[in-house]
Amino acid sequence: MNSTLRPLPNKDRETPAYLKLASILVALIATVYILFTLRETIIPLAFSILLAILLHPVCAWLERHRVPRIGAILLSILALFVVITILVYVVSIQIGSFAEELPRITEKAETILDQALTMGERYLNVSRSQQVSEAKRYLINALSEGRAVLLNTLVTTTGAISTFILIPLYIFFFLLYRDFFRRFVHKAVTNVSNDELNLLLKKIYEVIQSYLSGLFLVILIVGVLNSIGLLILGIPHAIFFGFLAGFLILIPYIGILIGSILPALLSIVTMDSPWYAVGVIGVMSFVQFLEGNFITPNIVGSKVSVNPLAAIVALFLGGQLWGLSGLILALPVTAILKVVLDTIPSLEPYGFLLGEPVHEVAEEKAERRREGERVERRREEKRVERREEGEKVERRKEETDVKAEAVPEFKKKPYRRYRNKSKKKNESGNPPASSSPAANVEN
């Protein structure tokens, strides 16, 4: 009896589901631990990668116009520094003017608070001292609950600011060695053809770059629209609150709520009628409607849209891991992760989990788009195979030509001389004279 064990089929030797789940959980825990432990190094690297992707088109445009790569990179970083300086200057002016009016706003707020306490005492039969004590208790509880998050945010933000000087240096080297990084990816990924890998990298880069640039354009448009609406209503510091609400649209649903409440409260304190607060909420809601239905779908597109649950979880995780920097990086990094997952066929279900649910028509369109991409990928593979086959045929021809040229010349001449003599024999009808010594002796 043969006791040799035969190997099981591949389907029977697959890794069990619980082992796959356990390995994923272990990898996730290790990733979170590394992100938290090395946050002072990873935060500037993450900002540098995003900014390098944004600056790459500018750098490439300068290089096409015969600017050396180092000069193009330095000019791109200088342009980014100028833009950031202008933004910081404008925001500082708005904050300074707001601080100048803070005493008047505080006085008006105290008057409104006193009126509210009087109304509570009159209509709710609650004494002023009891109302004040309840408000203090609620405020103390809120501060105690948010103390840990605030402390973590301050620590991580301070660490990020201390390493901010490294970001331009990282951007410089990322742009300078971008071809080197591409070659590294080709050497690391060996189970995919170079053309297919180039196509994959190009698609990932284009989607990420279009998402980031489109996101900044959406923030700019929403900020301008909000500012115009608040200026029409006469709200103080309209530009500041308009662009603040524009940045807060990065947080789904919650962002527009915060962006509307702040100028509405300011209008209650500074304006004579509460209808201004209603007008502020109406303007913000209308701009949010335009942003969600027209602006973002046409500029950014729905391909990298992240569902609200994933966005809120990403924001909480980013805030706990990296503080303020994590809140800024959470949504762009999540959207980029979704792009990468959608691009790799084996990881596409996880990208689908991060995206927004779509109705059947949109799903059919997305499926047709994915099928078209698969067809294009197969065509590209066939073109690569035909090109490789053509290169093999060309190499065989070259090898044959080299072998033919390597034949000695003395082996070719007798054959040619014999052919010439055969031609003379056929023309004269007489056999050609033998060239052997025996024949010469007989003649």
PyMOL commands that set and color helices and strands:
alter all, ss='L'
color gray80, all
select helices_A, chain A and resi 17-37+39-64+69-100+102-123+128-145+147-162+166-176+178-188+194-233+238-248+254-270+275-299+308-343+345-354+360-405+409-411+413-428+437-442
alter helices_A, ss='H'
color red, helices_A
deselect
rebuild
show_as cartoon
